[in-house]
Amino acid sequence: MEGNGNLTRGQRLQIMLSPEELAVVDDFRFKQRMPSRAAAVRELFKLGLAASTQPALAGQKSTDFGVLEATSSRGRKIRKRPIGSRVSNDS
């Protein structure tokens, strides 16, 4: 892999995010002092790929995956925090 200074990115990837999902990405970007939204998304991809241990299940759809979990028509639980975040014990 080339160093970041010589890296050329010839492929564009478009994704659609809800306003809430985009806010989570932007919060990560600013907390980590990332130079751009694209850099933050690449870092999140890297972290997710490194932590990934479970393959997708057969029959899952694109809408089954998101930055924030939501209730589906099948009654799945809502996660009100970004996936992977921790609840503070400070009250």
PDB file of N, CA, C and O in Angstrom:
ATOM      1  N   MET A   1       0.843  -1.182   0.000  1.00  0.00           N
ATOM      2  CA  MET A   1       0.000   0.000   0.000  1.00  0.00           C
ATOM      3  C   MET A   1       0.885   1.242   0.000  1.00  0.00           C
ATOM      4  O   MET A   1       1.875   1.308   0.729  1.00  0.00           O
ATOM      5  N   GLU A   2       0.531   2.201  -0.802  1.00  0.00           N
ATOM      6  CA  GLU A   2       1.324   3.422  -0.883  1.00  0.00           C
ATOM      7  C   GLU A   2       1.069   4.313   0.332  1.00  0.00           C
ATOM      8  O   GLU A   2       0.033   4.210   0.989  1.00  0.00           O
ATOM      9  N   GLY A   3       2.020   5.177   0.615  1.00  0.00           N
ATOM     10  CA  GLY A   3       1.827   6.145   1.685  1.00  0.00           C
ATOM     11  C   GLY A   3       0.723   7.116   1.314  1.00  0.00           C
ATOM     12  O   GLY A   3       0.430   7.294   0.131  1.00  0.00           O
ATOM     13  N   ASN A   4       0.111   7.742   2.292  1.00  0.00           N
ATOM     14  CA  ASN A   4      -1.011   8.633   2.026  1.00  0.00           C
ATOM     15  C   ASN A   4      -0.650   9.797   1.118  1.00  0.00           C
ATOM     16  O   ASN A   4      -1.517  10.317   0.415  1.00  0.00           O
ATOM     17  N   GLY A   5       0.605  10.218   1.117  1.00  0.00           N
ATOM     18  CA  GLY A   5       1.020  11.321   0.266  1.00  0.00           C
ATOM     19  C   GLY A   5       0.966  10.988  -1.215  1.00  0.00           C
ATOM     20  O   GLY A   5       0.779  11.887  -2.034  1.00  0.00           O
ATOM     21  N   ASN A   6       1.123   9.729  -1.580  1.00  0.00           N
ATOM     22  CA  ASN A   6       1.127   9.313  -2.978  1.00  0.00           C
ATOM     23  C   ASN A   6      -0.146   8.585  -3.390  1.00  0.00           C
ATOM     24  O   ASN A   6      -0.224   8.068  -4.504  1.00  0.00           O
ATOM     25  N   LEU A   7      -1.124   8.536  -2.531  1.00  0.00           N
ATOM     26  CA  LEU A   7      -2.330   7.763  -2.793  1.00  0.00           C
ATOM     27  C   LEU A   7      -3.228   8.496  -3.780  1.00  0.00           C
ATOM     28  O   LEU A   7      -3.534   9.675  -3.600  1.00  0.00           O
ATOM     29  N   THR A   8      -3.640   7.795  -4.811  1.00  0.00           N
ATOM     30  CA  THR A   8      -4.617   8.365  -5.739  1.00  0.00           C
ATOM     31  C   THR A   8      -5.927   7.624  -5.541  1.00  0.00           C
ATOM     32  O   THR A   8      -5.949   6.401  -5.401  1.00  0.00           O
ATOM     33  N   ARG A   9      -6.978   8.353  -5.531  1.00  0.00           N
ATOM     34  CA  ARG A   9      -8.304   7.767  -5.332  1.00  0.00           C
ATOM     35  C   ARG A   9      -9.103   7.986  -6.599  1.00  0.00           C
ATOM     36  O   ARG A   9      -9.639   9.071  -6.825  1.00  0.00           O
ATOM     37  N   GLY A  10      -9.182   6.963  -7.418  1.00  0.00           N
ATOM     38  CA  GLY A  10      -9.857   7.078  -8.696  1.00  0.00           C
ATOM     39  C   GLY A  10     -11.301   6.643  -8.679  1.00  0.00           C
ATOM     40  O   GLY A  10     -11.998   6.811  -9.679  1.00  0.00           O
ATOM     41  N   GLN A  11     -11.775   6.093  -7.586  1.00  0.00           N
ATOM     42  CA  GLN A  11     -13.151   5.597  -7.519  1.00  0.00           C
ATOM     43  C   GLN A  11     -13.972   6.436  -6.547  1.00  0.00           C
ATOM     44  O   GLN A  11     -13.506   6.807  -5.470  1.00  0.00           O
ATOM     45  N   ARG A  12     -15.183   6.721  -6.946  1.00  0.00           N
ATOM     46  CA  ARG A  12     -16.102   7.481  -6.101  1.00  0.00           C
ATOM     47  C   ARG A  12     -17.162   6.521  -5.563  1.00  0.00           C
ATOM     48  O   ARG A  12     -17.671   5.674  -6.296  1.00  0.00           O
ATOM     49  N   LEU A  13     -17.486   6.659  -4.292  1.00  0.00           N
ATOM     50  CA  LEU A  13     -18.510   5.844  -3.653  1.00  0.00           C
ATOM     51  C   LEU A  13     -19.553   6.784  -3.073  1.00  0.00           C
ATOM     52  O   LEU A  13     -19.233   7.639  -2.247  1.00  0.00           O
ATOM     53  N   GLN A  14     -20.784   6.630  -3.498  1.00  0.00           N
ATOM     54  CA  GLN A  14     -21.860   7.447  -2.951  1.00  0.00           C
ATOM     55  C   GLN A  14     -22.705   6.599  -2.021  1.00  0.00           C
ATOM     56  O   GLN A  14     -23.044   5.458  -2.337  1.00  0.00           O
ATOM     57  N   ILE A  15     -23.043   7.169  -0.862  1.00  0.00           N
ATOM     58  CA  ILE A  15     -23.958   6.506   0.058  1.00  0.00           C
ATOM     59  C   ILE A  15     -24.985   7.531   0.511  1.00  0.00           C
ATOM     60  O   ILE A  15     -24.723   8.734   0.529  1.00  0.00           O
ATOM     61  N   MET A  16     -26.135   7.041   0.869  1.00  0.00           N
ATOM     62  CA  MET A  16     -27.194   7.907   1.379  1.00  0.00           C
ATOM     63  C   MET A  16     -27.273   7.698   2.890  1.00  0.00           C
ATOM     64  O   MET A  16     -27.310   6.562   3.363  1.00  0.00           O
ATOM     65  N   LEU A  17     -27.297   8.795   3.645  1.00  0.00           N
ATOM     66  CA  LEU A  17     -27.409   8.749   5.096  1.00  0.00           C
ATOM     67  C   LEU A  17     -28.578   9.607   5.536  1.00  0.00           C
ATOM     68  O   LEU A  17     -28.905  10.607   4.897  1.00  0.00           O
ATOM     69  N   SER A  18     -29.204   9.212   6.628  1.00  0.00           N
ATOM     70  CA  SER A  18     -30.241  10.052   7.228  1.00  0.00           C
ATOM     71  C   SER A  18     -29.547  11.237   7.895  1.00  0.00           C
ATOM     72  O   SER A  18     -28.339  11.187   8.128  1.00  0.00           O
ATOM     73  N   PRO A  19     -30.278  12.286   8.200  1.00  0.00           N
ATOM     74  CA  PRO A  19     -29.668  13.418   8.923  1.00  0.00           C
ATOM     75  C   PRO A  19     -29.034  12.981  10.250  1.00  0.00           C
ATOM     76  O   PRO A  19     -27.988  13.499  10.642  1.00  0.00           O
ATOM     77  N   GLU A  20     -29.667  12.030  10.934  1.00  0.00           N
ATOM     78  CA  GLU A  20     -29.131  11.549  12.214  1.00  0.00           C
ATOM     79  C   GLU A  20     -27.825  10.782  12.007  1.00  0.00           C
ATOM     80  O   GLU A  20     -26.882  10.943  12.781  1.00  0.00           O
ATOM     81  N   GLU A  21     -27.767   9.946  10.962  1.00  0.00           N
ATOM     82  CA  GLU A  21     -26.545   9.199  10.672  1.00  0.00           C
ATOM     83  C   GLU A  21     -25.408  10.149  10.290  1.00  0.00           C
ATOM     84  O   GLU A  21     -24.269   9.972  10.722  1.00  0.00           O
ATOM     85  N   LEU A  22     -25.728  11.151   9.483  1.00  0.00           N
ATOM     86  CA  LEU A  22     -24.710  12.117   9.085  1.00  0.00           C
ATOM     87  C   LEU A  22     -24.187  12.896  10.289  1.00  0.00           C
ATOM     88  O   LEU A  22     -22.999  13.209  10.359  1.00  0.00           O
ATOM     89  N   ALA A  23     -25.063  13.207  11.226  1.00  0.00           N
ATOM     90  CA  ALA A  23     -24.638  13.907  12.449  1.00  0.00           C
ATOM     91  C   ALA A  23     -23.650  13.056  13.246  1.00  0.00           C
ATOM     92  O   ALA A  23     -22.700  13.587  13.821  1.00  0.00           O
ATOM     93  N   VAL A  24     -23.867  11.740  13.285  1.00  0.00           N
ATOM     94  CA  VAL A  24     -22.950  10.845  13.994  1.00  0.00           C
ATOM     95  C   VAL A  24     -21.588  10.840  13.315  1.00  0.00           C
ATOM     96  O   VAL A  24     -20.557  10.879  13.986  1.00  0.00           O
ATOM     97  N   VAL A  25     -21.580  10.792  11.984  1.00  0.00           N
ATOM     98  CA  VAL A  25     -20.320  10.819  11.237  1.00  0.00           C
ATOM     99  C   VAL A  25     -19.595  12.142  11.489  1.00  0.00           C
ATOM    100  O   VAL A  25     -18.388  12.157  11.730  1.00  0.00           O
ATOM    101  N   ASP A  26     -20.329  13.239  11.432  1.00  0.00           N
ATOM    102  CA  ASP A  26     -19.709  14.543  11.674  1.00  0.00           C
ATOM    103  C   ASP A  26     -19.199  14.676  13.105  1.00  0.00           C
ATOM    104  O   ASP A  26     -18.135  15.253  13.325  1.00  0.00           O
ATOM    105  N   ASP A  27     -19.941  14.151  14.086  1.00  0.00           N
ATOM    106  CA  ASP A  27     -19.465  14.180  15.474  1.00  0.00           C
ATOM    107  C   ASP A  27     -18.147  13.419  15.599  1.00  0.00           C
ATOM    108  O   ASP A  27     -17.214  13.890  16.250  1.00  0.00           O
ATOM    109  N   PHE A  28     -18.071  12.244  14.974  1.00  0.00           N
ATOM    110  CA  PHE A  28     -16.826  11.465  14.980  1.00  0.00           C
ATOM    111  C   PHE A  28     -15.699  12.283  14.352  1.00  0.00           C
ATOM    112  O   PHE A  28     -14.593  12.350  14.888  1.00  0.00           O
ATOM    113  N   ARG A  29     -15.993  12.897  13.218  1.00  0.00           N
ATOM    114  CA  ARG A  29     -14.974  13.694  12.517  1.00  0.00           C
ATOM    115  C   ARG A  29     -14.411  14.786  13.420  1.00  0.00           C
ATOM    116  O   ARG A  29     -13.194  14.932  13.530  1.00  0.00           O
ATOM    117  N   PHE A  30     -15.274  15.542  14.055  1.00  0.00           N
ATOM    118  CA  PHE A  30     -14.795  16.663  14.862  1.00  0.00           C
ATOM    119  C   PHE A  30     -14.113  16.197  16.146  1.00  0.00           C
ATOM    120  O   PHE A  30     -13.119  16.792  16.564  1.00  0.00           O
ATOM    121  N   LYS A  31     -14.629  15.147  16.773  1.00  0.00           N
ATOM    122  CA  LYS A  31     -13.991  14.624  17.980  1.00  0.00           C
ATOM    123  C   LYS A  31     -12.598  14.070  17.682  1.00  0.00           C
ATOM    124  O   LYS A  31     -11.695  14.183  18.511  1.00  0.00           O
ATOM    125  N   GLN A  32     -12.422  13.480  16.513  1.00  0.00           N
ATOM    126  CA  GLN A  32     -11.135  12.898  16.127  1.00  0.00           C
ATOM    127  C   GLN A  32     -10.256  13.896  15.373  1.00  0.00           C
ATOM    128  O   GLN A  32      -9.135  13.567  14.987  1.00  0.00           O
ATOM    129  N   ARG A  33     -10.758  15.101  15.165  1.00  0.00           N
ATOM    130  CA  ARG A  33     -10.039  16.165  14.452  1.00  0.00           C
ATOM    131  C   ARG A  33      -9.619  15.733  13.048  1.00  0.00           C
ATOM    132  O   ARG A  33      -8.497  15.987  12.610  1.00  0.00           O
ATOM    133  N   MET A  34     -10.545  15.076  12.361  1.00  0.00           N
ATOM    134  CA  MET A  34     -10.284  14.615  10.998  1.00  0.00           C
ATOM    135  C   MET A  34     -10.379  15.814  10.053  1.00  0.00           C
ATOM    136  O   MET A  34     -11.194  16.707  10.285  1.00  0.00           O
ATOM    137  N   PRO A  35      -9.571  15.854   9.002  1.00  0.00           N
ATOM    138  CA  PRO A  35      -9.547  17.020   8.113  1.00  0.00           C
ATOM    139  C   PRO A  35     -10.771  17.147   7.209  1.00  0.00           C
ATOM    140  O   PRO A  35     -11.058  18.239   6.719  1.00  0.00           O
ATOM    141  N   SER A  36     -11.493  16.062   6.980  1.00  0.00           N
ATOM    142  CA  SER A  36     -12.657  16.123   6.087  1.00  0.00           C
ATOM    143  C   SER A  36     -13.639  15.020   6.447  1.00  0.00           C
ATOM    144  O   SER A  36     -13.311  14.076   7.165  1.00  0.00           O
ATOM    145  N   ARG A  37     -14.844  15.167   5.930  1.00  0.00           N
ATOM    146  CA  ARG A  37     -15.861  14.130   6.125  1.00  0.00           C
ATOM    147  C   ARG A  37     -15.413  12.840   5.441  1.00  0.00           C
ATOM    148  O   ARG A  37     -15.606  11.751   5.982  1.00  0.00           O
ATOM    149  N   ALA A  38     -14.817  12.958   4.259  1.00  0.00           N
ATOM    150  CA  ALA A  38     -14.344  11.770   3.535  1.00  0.00           C
ATOM    151  C   ALA A  38     -13.272  11.031   4.347  1.00  0.00           C
ATOM    152  O   ALA A  38     -13.284   9.801   4.408  1.00  0.00           O
ATOM    153  N   ALA A  39     -12.362  11.761   4.958  1.00  0.00           N
ATOM    154  CA  ALA A  39     -11.326  11.129   5.780  1.00  0.00           C
ATOM    155  C   ALA A  39     -11.956  10.404   6.969  1.00  0.00           C
ATOM    156  O   ALA A  39     -11.522   9.313   7.339  1.00  0.00           O
ATOM    157  N   ALA A  40     -12.983  11.019   7.564  1.00  0.00           N
ATOM    158  CA  ALA A  40     -13.665  10.390   8.692  1.00  0.00           C
ATOM    159  C   ALA A  40     -14.353   9.098   8.253  1.00  0.00           C
ATOM    160  O   ALA A  40     -14.296   8.094   8.964  1.00  0.00           O
ATOM    161  N   VAL A  41     -14.998   9.118   7.098  1.00  0.00           N
ATOM    162  CA  VAL A  41     -15.675   7.917   6.609  1.00  0.00           C
ATOM    163  C   VAL A  41     -14.655   6.826   6.306  1.00  0.00           C
ATOM    164  O   VAL A  41     -14.898   5.661   6.619  1.00  0.00           O
ATOM    165  N   ARG A  42     -13.524   7.176   5.706  1.00  0.00           N
ATOM    166  CA  ARG A  42     -12.480   6.170   5.452  1.00  0.00           C
ATOM    167  C   ARG A  42     -11.968   5.574   6.757  1.00  0.00           C
ATOM    168  O   ARG A  42     -11.744   4.365   6.834  1.00  0.00           O
ATOM    169  N   GLU A  43     -11.779   6.399   7.785  1.00  0.00           N
ATOM    170  CA  GLU A  43     -11.322   5.905   9.088  1.00  0.00           C
ATOM    171  C   GLU A  43     -12.372   4.987   9.719  1.00  0.00           C
ATOM    172  O   GLU A  43     -12.030   3.952  10.292  1.00  0.00           O
ATOM    173  N   LEU A  44     -13.632   5.361   9.614  1.00  0.00           N
ATOM    174  CA  LEU A  44     -14.697   4.508  10.140  1.00  0.00           C
ATOM    175  C   LEU A  44     -14.757   3.180   9.399  1.00  0.00           C
ATOM    176  O   LEU A  44     -14.989   2.140  10.016  1.00  0.00           O
ATOM    177  N   PHE A  45     -14.551   3.199   8.081  1.00  0.00           N
ATOM    178  CA  PHE A  45     -14.476   1.947   7.320  1.00  0.00           C
ATOM    179  C   PHE A  45     -13.336   1.087   7.837  1.00  0.00           C
ATOM    180  O   PHE A  45     -13.506  -0.112   8.057  1.00  0.00           O
ATOM    181  N   LYS A  46     -12.175   1.699   8.030  1.00  0.00           N
ATOM    182  CA  LYS A  46     -11.003   0.960   8.504  1.00  0.00           C
ATOM    183  C   LYS A  46     -11.272   0.332   9.863  1.00  0.00           C
ATOM    184  O   LYS A  46     -10.966  -0.840  10.082  1.00  0.00           O
ATOM    185  N   LEU A  47     -11.841   1.107  10.771  1.00  0.00           N
ATOM    186  CA  LEU A  47     -12.160   0.594  12.107  1.00  0.00           C
ATOM    187  C   LEU A  47     -13.200  -0.522  12.032  1.00  0.00           C
ATOM    188  O   LEU A  47     -13.074  -1.537  12.717  1.00  0.00           O
ATOM    189  N   GLY A  48     -14.209  -0.338  11.218  1.00  0.00           N
ATOM    190  CA  GLY A  48     -15.250  -1.348  11.081  1.00  0.00           C
ATOM    191  C   GLY A  48     -14.729  -2.638  10.479  1.00  0.00           C
ATOM    192  O   GLY A  48     -15.096  -3.726  10.924  1.00  0.00           O
ATOM    193  N   LEU A  49     -13.878  -2.526   9.473  1.00  0.00           N
ATOM    194  CA  LEU A  49     -13.311  -3.725   8.855  1.00  0.00           C
ATOM    195  C   LEU A  49     -12.403  -4.467   9.818  1.00  0.00           C
ATOM    196  O   LEU A  49     -12.369  -5.697   9.819  1.00  0.00           O
ATOM    197  N   ALA A  50     -11.665  -3.726  10.640  1.00  0.00           N
ATOM    198  CA  ALA A  50     -10.774  -4.357  11.609  1.00  0.00           C
ATOM    199  C   ALA A  50     -11.574  -5.051  12.716  1.00  0.00           C
ATOM    200  O   ALA A  50     -11.129  -6.063  13.259  1.00  0.00           O
ATOM    201  N   ALA A  51     -12.740  -4.517  13.049  1.00  0.00           N
ATOM    202  CA  ALA A  51     -13.540  -5.072  14.143  1.00  0.00           C
ATOM    203  C   ALA A  51     -14.560  -6.098  13.671  1.00  0.00           C
ATOM    204  O   ALA A  51     -15.157  -6.797  14.490  1.00  0.00           O
ATOM    205  N   SER A  52     -14.764  -6.198  12.378  1.00  0.00           N
ATOM    206  CA  SER A  52     -15.805  -7.073  11.840  1.00  0.00           C
ATOM    207  C   SER A  52     -15.480  -8.538  12.095  1.00  0.00           C
ATOM    208  O   SER A  52     -14.424  -9.038  11.709  1.00  0.00           O
ATOM    209  N   THR A  53     -16.416  -9.210  12.756  1.00  0.00           N
ATOM    210  CA  THR A  53     -16.229 -10.632  13.040  1.00  0.00           C
ATOM    211  C   THR A  53     -17.421 -11.462  12.604  1.00  0.00           C
ATOM    212  O   THR A  53     -17.376 -12.692  12.643  1.00  0.00           O
ATOM    213  N   GLN A  54     -18.483 -10.794  12.189  1.00  0.00           N
ATOM    214  CA  GLN A  54     -19.710 -11.510  11.892  1.00  0.00           C
ATOM    215  C   GLN A  54     -20.171 -11.193  10.473  1.00  0.00           C
ATOM    216  O   GLN A  54     -20.413 -10.028  10.158  1.00  0.00           O
ATOM    217  N   PRO A  55     -20.299 -12.195   9.614  1.00  0.00           N
ATOM    218  CA  PRO A  55     -20.780 -11.926   8.260  1.00  0.00           C
ATOM    219  C   PRO A  55     -22.273 -11.601   8.276  1.00  0.00           C
ATOM    220  O   PRO A  55     -22.986 -11.934   9.222  1.00  0.00           O
ATOM    221  N   ALA A  56     -22.723 -10.950   7.220  1.00  0.00           N
ATOM    222  CA  ALA A  56     -24.149 -10.668   7.079  1.00  0.00           C
ATOM    223  C   ALA A  56     -24.907 -11.976   6.933  1.00  0.00           C
ATOM    224  O   ALA A  56     -24.382 -12.957   6.406  1.00  0.00           O
ATOM    225  N   LEU A  57     -26.120 -11.981   7.394  1.00  0.00           N
ATOM    226  CA  LEU A  57     -26.961 -13.163   7.289  1.00  0.00           C
ATOM    227  C   LEU A  57     -27.650 -13.200   5.931  1.00  0.00           C
ATOM    228  O   LEU A  57     -27.935 -12.153   5.349  1.00  0.00           O
ATOM    229  N   ALA A  58     -27.915 -14.387   5.429  1.00  0.00           N
ATOM    230  CA  ALA A  58     -28.605 -14.544   4.154  1.00  0.00           C
ATOM    231  C   ALA A  58     -29.960 -13.843   4.227  1.00  0.00           C
ATOM    232  O   ALA A  58     -30.675 -13.947   5.223  1.00  0.00           O
ATOM    233  N   GLY A  59     -30.291 -13.142   3.176  1.00  0.00           N
ATOM    234  CA  GLY A  59     -31.588 -12.483   3.103  1.00  0.00           C
ATOM    235  C   GLY A  59     -31.615 -11.070   3.641  1.00  0.00           C
ATOM    236  O   GLY A  59     -32.641 -10.396   3.541  1.00  0.00           O
ATOM    237  N   GLN A  60     -30.504 -10.597   4.217  1.00  0.00           N
ATOM    238  CA  GLN A  60     -30.498  -9.232   4.724  1.00  0.00           C
ATOM    239  C   GLN A  60     -30.459  -8.258   3.553  1.00  0.00           C
ATOM    240  O   GLN A  60     -29.875  -8.540   2.507  1.00  0.00           O
ATOM    241  N   LYS A  61     -31.094  -7.109   3.754  1.00  0.00           N
ATOM    242  CA  LYS A  61     -31.177  -6.082   2.727  1.00  0.00           C
ATOM    243  C   LYS A  61     -30.335  -4.885   3.132  1.00  0.00           C
ATOM    244  O   LYS A  61     -29.933  -4.759   4.289  1.00  0.00           O
ATOM    245  N   SER A  62     -30.074  -4.017   2.183  1.00  0.00           N
ATOM    246  CA  SER A  62     -29.297  -2.813   2.445  1.00  0.00           C
ATOM    247  C   SER A  62     -29.904  -1.994   3.578  1.00  0.00           C
ATOM    248  O   SER A  62     -29.182  -1.402   4.381  1.00  0.00           O
ATOM    249  N   THR A  63     -31.219  -1.963   3.640  1.00  0.00           N
ATOM    250  CA  THR A  63     -31.891  -1.181   4.682  1.00  0.00           C
ATOM    251  C   THR A  63     -31.716  -1.775   6.072  1.00  0.00           C
ATOM    252  O   THR A  63     -32.046  -1.122   7.062  1.00  0.00           O
ATOM    253  N   ASP A  64     -31.202  -3.002   6.167  1.00  0.00           N
ATOM    254  CA  ASP A  64     -30.948  -3.627   7.467  1.00  0.00           C
ATOM    255  C   ASP A  64     -29.657  -3.116   8.105  1.00  0.00           C
ATOM    256  O   ASP A  64     -29.368  -3.452   9.254  1.00  0.00           O
ATOM    257  N   PHE A  65     -28.890  -2.326   7.395  1.00  0.00           N
ATOM    258  CA  PHE A  65     -27.605  -1.839   7.877  1.00  0.00           C
ATOM    259  C   PHE A  65     -27.637  -0.323   7.956  1.00  0.00           C
ATOM    260  O   PHE A  65     -28.161   0.339   7.060  1.00  0.00           O
ATOM    261  N   GLY A  66     -27.081   0.226   9.022  1.00  0.00           N
ATOM    262  CA  GLY A  66     -27.033   1.670   9.158  1.00  0.00           C
ATOM    263  C   GLY A  66     -26.086   2.080  10.257  1.00  0.00           C
ATOM    264  O   GLY A  66     -25.608   1.250  11.029  1.00  0.00           O
ATOM    265  N   VAL A  67     -25.823   3.363  10.319  1.00  0.00           N
ATOM    266  CA  VAL A  67     -24.983   3.920  11.370  1.00  0.00           C
ATOM    267  C   VAL A  67     -25.719   3.826  12.702  1.00  0.00           C
ATOM    268  O   VAL A  67     -25.120   3.526  13.735  1.00  0.00           O
ATOM    269  N   LEU A  68     -27.012   4.084  12.667  1.00  0.00           N
ATOM    270  CA  LEU A  68     -27.873   3.974  13.843  1.00  0.00           C
ATOM    271  C   LEU A  68     -28.881   2.885  13.558  1.00  0.00           C
ATOM    272  O   LEU A  68     -29.422   2.812  12.454  1.00  0.00           O
ATOM    273  N   GLU A  69     -29.143   2.034  14.542  1.00  0.00           N
ATOM    274  CA  GLU A  69     -30.169   1.023  14.341  1.00  0.00           C
ATOM    275  C   GLU A  69     -31.530   1.669  14.509  1.00  0.00           C
ATOM    276  O   GLU A  69     -31.677   2.622  15.274  1.00  0.00           O
ATOM    277  N   ALA A  70     -32.508   1.169  13.813  1.00  0.00           N
ATOM    278  CA  ALA A  70     -33.868   1.682  13.913  1.00  0.00           C
ATOM    279  C   ALA A  70     -34.829   0.511  13.993  1.00  0.00           C
ATOM    280  O   ALA A  70     -34.458  -0.632  13.724  1.00  0.00           O
ATOM    281  N   THR A  71     -36.046   0.798  14.360  1.00  0.00           N
ATOM    282  CA  THR A  71     -37.053  -0.244  14.391  1.00  0.00           C
ATOM    283  C   THR A  71     -37.469  -0.556  12.968  1.00  0.00           C
ATOM    284  O   THR A  71     -37.787   0.346  12.194  1.00  0.00           O
ATOM    285  N   SER A  72     -37.467  -1.815  12.630  1.00  0.00           N
ATOM    286  CA  SER A  72     -37.903  -2.226  11.300  1.00  0.00           C
ATOM    287  C   SER A  72     -39.335  -2.716  11.381  1.00  0.00           C
ATOM    288  O   SER A  72     -39.923  -2.793  12.460  1.00  0.00           O
ATOM    289  N   SER A  73     -39.878  -3.040  10.243  1.00  0.00           N
ATOM    290  CA  SER A  73     -41.236  -3.581  10.208  1.00  0.00           C
ATOM    291  C   SER A  73     -41.296  -4.932  10.920  1.00  0.00           C
ATOM    292  O   SER A  73     -42.376  -5.416  11.258  1.00  0.00           O
ATOM    293  N   ARG A  74     -40.122  -5.536  11.147  1.00  0.00           N
ATOM    294  CA  ARG A  74     -40.060  -6.819  11.845  1.00  0.00           C
ATOM    295  C   ARG A  74     -39.898  -6.660  13.349  1.00  0.00           C
ATOM    296  O   ARG A  74     -39.693  -7.643  14.061  1.00  0.00           O
ATOM    297  N   GLY A  75     -39.989  -5.413  13.843  1.00  0.00           N
ATOM    298  CA  GLY A  75     -39.973  -5.191  15.287  1.00  0.00           C
ATOM    299  C   GLY A  75     -38.604  -5.193  15.931  1.00  0.00           C
ATOM    300  O   GLY A  75     -38.494  -5.452  17.129  1.00  0.00           O
ATOM    301  N   ARG A  76     -37.568  -4.913  15.178  1.00  0.00           N
ATOM    302  CA  ARG A  76     -36.233  -4.867  15.779  1.00  0.00           C
ATOM    303  C   ARG A  76     -36.112  -3.681  16.723  1.00  0.00           C
ATOM    304  O   ARG A  76     -36.829  -2.690  16.585  1.00  0.00           O
ATOM    305  N   LYS A  77     -35.204  -3.788  17.680  1.00  0.00           N
ATOM    306  CA  LYS A  77     -35.015  -2.746  18.690  1.00  0.00           C
ATOM    307  C   LYS A  77     -34.425  -1.480  18.087  1.00  0.00           C
ATOM    308  O   LYS A  77     -33.727  -1.526  17.074  1.00  0.00           O
ATOM    309  N   ILE A  78     -34.715  -0.351  18.722  1.00  0.00           N
ATOM    310  CA  ILE A  78     -34.123   0.925  18.340  1.00  0.00           C
ATOM    311  C   ILE A  78     -32.888   1.148  19.198  1.00  0.00           C
ATOM    312  O   ILE A  78     -32.925   0.949  20.412  1.00  0.00           O
ATOM    313  N   ARG A  79     -31.811   1.556  18.575  1.00  0.00           N
ATOM    314  CA  ARG A  79     -30.613   1.957  19.296  1.00  0.00           C
ATOM    315  C   ARG A  79     -30.530   3.466  19.112  1.00  0.00           C
ATOM    316  O   ARG A  79     -30.389   3.945  17.987  1.00  0.00           O
ATOM    317  N   LYS A  80     -30.616   4.215  20.201  1.00  0.00           N
ATOM    318  CA  LYS A  80     -30.647   5.665  20.110  1.00  0.00           C
ATOM    319  C   LYS A  80     -29.256   6.277  20.104  1.00  0.00           C
ATOM    320  O   LYS A  80     -29.102   7.484  19.914  1.00  0.00           O
ATOM    321  N   ARG A  81     -28.249   5.448  20.311  1.00  0.00           N
ATOM    322  CA  ARG A  81     -26.862   5.909  20.286  1.00  0.00           C
ATOM    323  C   ARG A  81     -26.198   5.310  19.058  1.00  0.00           C
ATOM    324  O   ARG A  81     -26.680   4.317  18.515  1.00  0.00           O
ATOM    325  N   PRO A  82     -25.092   5.908  18.613  1.00  0.00           N
ATOM    326  CA  PRO A  82     -24.345   5.278  17.524  1.00  0.00           C
ATOM    327  C   PRO A  82     -23.925   3.874  17.931  1.00  0.00           C
ATOM    328  O   PRO A  82     -23.595   3.632  19.092  1.00  0.00           O
ATOM    329  N   ILE A  83     -23.938   2.963  16.989  1.00  0.00           N
ATOM    330  CA  ILE A  83     -23.504   1.602  17.253  1.00  0.00           C
ATOM    331  C   ILE A  83     -22.069   1.649  17.757  1.00  0.00           C
ATOM    332  O   ILE A  83     -21.224   2.302  17.144  1.00  0.00           O
ATOM    333  N   GLY A  84     -21.781   0.975  18.850  1.00  0.00           N
ATOM    334  CA  GLY A  84     -20.440   0.945  19.410  1.00  0.00           C
ATOM    335  C   GLY A  84     -20.189   2.004  20.474  1.00  0.00           C
ATOM    336  O   GLY A  84     -19.142   1.979  21.122  1.00  0.00           O
ATOM    337  N   SER A  85     -21.126   2.940  20.674  1.00  0.00           N
ATOM    338  CA  SER A  85     -20.902   3.958  21.708  1.00  0.00           C
ATOM    339  C   SER A  85     -21.263   3.387  23.073  1.00  0.00           C
ATOM    340  O   SER A  85     -21.982   2.393  23.177  1.00  0.00           O
ATOM    341  N   ARG A  86     -20.765   4.015  24.090  1.00  0.00           N
ATOM    342  CA  ARG A  86     -21.013   3.552  25.446  1.00  0.00           C
ATOM    343  C   ARG A  86     -21.843   4.570  26.188  1.00  0.00           C
ATOM    344  O   ARG A  86     -21.769   5.767  25.912  1.00  0.00           O
ATOM    345  N   VAL A  87     -22.634   4.093  27.131  1.00  0.00           N
ATOM    346  CA  VAL A  87     -23.450   4.968  27.962  1.00  0.00           C
ATOM    347  C   VAL A  87     -22.604   5.460  29.118  1.00  0.00           C
ATOM    348  O   VAL A  87     -21.914   4.677  29.770  1.00  0.00           O
ATOM    349  N   SER A  88     -22.656   6.745  29.368  1.00  0.00           N
ATOM    350  CA  SER A  88     -21.920   7.319  30.482  1.00  0.00           C
ATOM    351  C   SER A  88     -22.642   7.013  31.782  1.00  0.00           C
ATOM    352  O   SER A  88     -23.872   7.011  31.817  1.00  0.00           O
ATOM    353  N   ASN A  89     -21.898   6.753  32.853  1.00  0.00           N
ATOM    354  CA  ASN A  89     -22.489   6.527  34.161  1.00  0.00           C
ATOM    355  C   ASN A  89     -22.747   7.805  34.913  1.00  0.00           C
ATOM    356  O   ASN A  89     -23.264   7.784  36.030  1.00  0.00           O
ATOM    357  N   ASP A  90     -22.383   8.948  34.292  1.00  0.00           N
ATOM    358  CA  ASP A  90     -22.607  10.247  34.931  1.00  0.00           C
ATOM    359  C   ASP A  90     -24.075  10.609  34.808  1.00  0.00           C
ATOM    360  O   ASP A  90     -24.618  10.602  33.703  1.00  0.00           O
ATOM    361  N   SER A  91     -24.720  10.920  35.899  1.00  0.00           N
ATOM    362  CA  SER A  91     -26.144  11.305  35.823  1.00  0.00           C
ATOM    363  C   SER A  91     -26.337  12.694  36.336  1.00  0.00           C
ATOM    364  O   SER A  91     -27.461  13.195  36.354  1.00  0.00           O
TER     365      SER A  91
END
